[in-house]
Each structure stands twice: as structure tokens, then as C-alpha cells.
Amino acid sequence: DDNNIRKVLLWFNISTIIKNEKSNIKFQFDRYKKESWDIEHIRSQADKYPDKEEKESWIKDILNLTTVEKTEDDILKMNKKEFENFFNKIQKNIDGEDDFNKHSIGNLTLLDSETNRSYGNAFFSIKRKTIIENDKKGTFIPICTKNLFLKYYSKNATDLQKWTEEDAESYKSAILETFEELKNGA
């Protein structure tokens, strides 16, 4: 359940800080207690098409990310079927194949609710950009959340614009390794 996942992710962050004896990073418990926190799906969990409000934001995102031969007006004028085909093509192009387990621990992280809800079901690259901008502004981004958006856990971080199944598996392995160390008293 969400509460147990939140505890696992919280412990992963705390353990990461504790293990790095030379670091001066502190977990900001006061902000964690005062602020509202979500379990963020790194690669969007949405399997639905954007509603009217999300559509304009989604269009702006794709026009900034890719070369699309359509204008914003062209996309907004599409009928439902045309838009669904266009949406699926763009999603596949940007995110890759969709056989990805979006509810695996390898696709979940802690993020403050305000940041998480500000970008909705955006692509990884948009989320990554937002995380970096918010971190620069002083928003508390837990260390493991920051690390995964910087692809710290990824063995082959060749594409910073996508969260792949391989990235998720590497991140999941890092979480499991932390708990294995805890179990073994390390």
C-alpha cells in the first residue's frame, strides 16, 4: 500500500545519506513533516489521454521536446480519433514502448505534492527539468529523487530524456540493495 511504499522510499533516502559519511547532506525532516508528499510515478502512470485542461500543456511540452510537423492549432482541431492516434505516436516516440510496469518500486519516488501536481502526467524530460529548476530555487528534493532524475542509479545513462525499463530496474536494485544491507546489519 502507499503508506508502506512511502516508508520504503523515506528509508532509502535516509539510508543513502547515512551511508555517505563524507557528505554534509542532511535529510530535512522538518520540511518532510510540514509539507505534503506524494509517491511520484517517474514515468507517467496515466494511460488516458489528456483532458481539455491538460491537453494544451501536453501540446506545449511536445512542441518544445520534438520536431512535430503540426502546429498547436492543428493539434487542437483534431477530432478524437485523430488526436488519440497522434498522442499514441508521440508517446511511443518520446517514452518508447509501453510494456513498462509503471507501478513497480523502480518507477516510484518521493516528491513534494506541489511539484508533483504542477506537471501532472508530463514526460520524464519535463519532470527532470522541473525537478532541477525547483532544486535550484531551494525546493526540498529528497536525495534519491534528485539522484534518479540525474540518472545516478542507471548503469547506462545514455538518454537523459527518457525513463526506461533498464533505468527503473537499476533504481529498484539500488533500493533492494539498501534493504539487504539493513537486513544483514551493514
N, C-alpha and C positions, 0 to 999 in steps of 0.2 A: 504494500500500500504506500501512498505518498509520504506518510509520516516516516516510515522505515527508510524509504529511499532518501528522504531529506537528511535523516540521521547518518546514513552511509556517506552521502556527499559531504556533509559537515565534517565527519570524522576524517575523510580523505583529505580535506583542506587542512585541518588541524595537524594531522599526521605529517603532511608534506612540509609544513612549517617547522614542526618539532625535529624532523629528521635532518634538516639543513642547519646544523649547528653554527655555521659561519654567517648565516643570514640574520639581518636585523628586522626582517618582516614580522609583523605581529598580526594575529587574527583580530579583527575589530569586533569583538563580542558585543560591545555597546551598540554599535550600528546594526549588527545582526539581530539583536533583541528588539531594537526600536523600530526597525524598518520591516516592511513586508517582503517575503521571499517566495519565489516560485521555483518549481522544478522546470527548468528550461529544456525544451526539446531542441537540441543543437541543429539537427536537420528537421525542418518543419514537420509537425505531426499532421498538418492539415491535408486531408485527402479530398478536400472540397475546393470548388472554385471560389475565388474571392467574391464577396458580396459587393454591392454597389459602392459602399464606402471604402472597402479595401482595394477595389479594382483600380482606382486612379493612382493609389500609392504603388500598387504592383506594377502598373504600366510605367510609372516614373522609374522604378527600380530597373526594369528590364531595358528601358531605353538608355539608362546610364551604364548598364553592365554589358550589353551586347549590341551588335550591329543588327538592327531589325529594319527590314525594308518597308515597315509600316509606320505611319505617324500615330500620335496619340489619338487624333480624331478618327483615323481608320479603325483603330482597335476598339474605340468606344462605340463605333457604329456597327460593329459585327453583331450578327444575330447570335443566339445562344449556342447553337451547334458550331458555328464558325469560331466563336471565342473559345469554346471547350477544346477544339482541335488545336487552335493556336496556343492556348495555355499549356496543353499536354506536350506539345512540341518544344516550347520554350523551357518548361520544367525539366524535361528529359535532357535537353541541350545543356542546361546550366547545372542541374543536380546529378545527372547520369541516370542509370536505371533505377527503378523504384521498387526493387525487391528487398529493400533495406528495412531491418527491424527497427522502427522508429521509437519503440517503447523499451528497448534494451537499455541497461545501465550505461552502455557505451555511447548512448545518444542523449544522455541526461546530465544536467549540471545545475548548480545553484546560481540564481541570478536575482537581483532585486526586482520586485514586481514592476516598478516604474519603467525600468529599462526593457524588461521582457515584453511588457504590454505596449511599449512605444513603437516597436517594429513589427508586432503581430507575427504573421507567418512569412516573414521575409526570407530571402535566400541567405545561405551561410555567409556569403561575402558582404552582404548588407549588415547582417548581425555583427560580423567581425569588425567592420568599420565603426559601427555604433559602440561596440564594447571598447575599442581603442580610444575613440573620441571621449566617451564617458570616463574612462580611466584617466585620461589627460586632465579632465575637469575636476577630478577628485572624487568621483563616484566610487564607492567601495565595491570592487570587483574581487570576489574570492580568488585566491592564488591559482587554484586548479581550473577555475573557469577562464581566467586570463591565459593560463598555460595552454589550455586546449584550443582556444581561439588563435593562439600563436603557433599552434601545431607542435608544441613541445613534446607531446607523447607520441606523435606519429613517426613511424620508422622511416617512411619515405615521403617527406613533406614536399612533394614536387608541385602541388597545386594548392595555393593558399586560398583559392576562391571557392572550393568545394569541401564538404564534409563527406568523406567516402566511407564505405563499409570497412575498409582497411584502417582508416583513422579511428573509427569507432571501436574496432577490435583492439587496437593498440592502447587506447584510452581505458577501455574495460580491463585489459590486462594490468595496467598500472594500478587501477583501483583494487583489483583482486590481489595483486602482489602486496599492497599495503595491508590488507586484511590477513593475508598469510603470515606476514611478519608479525602482526599483532598476536595472532594465534600461537605463533612459535616463540613469543616473548622477546622479539628483537626490538 
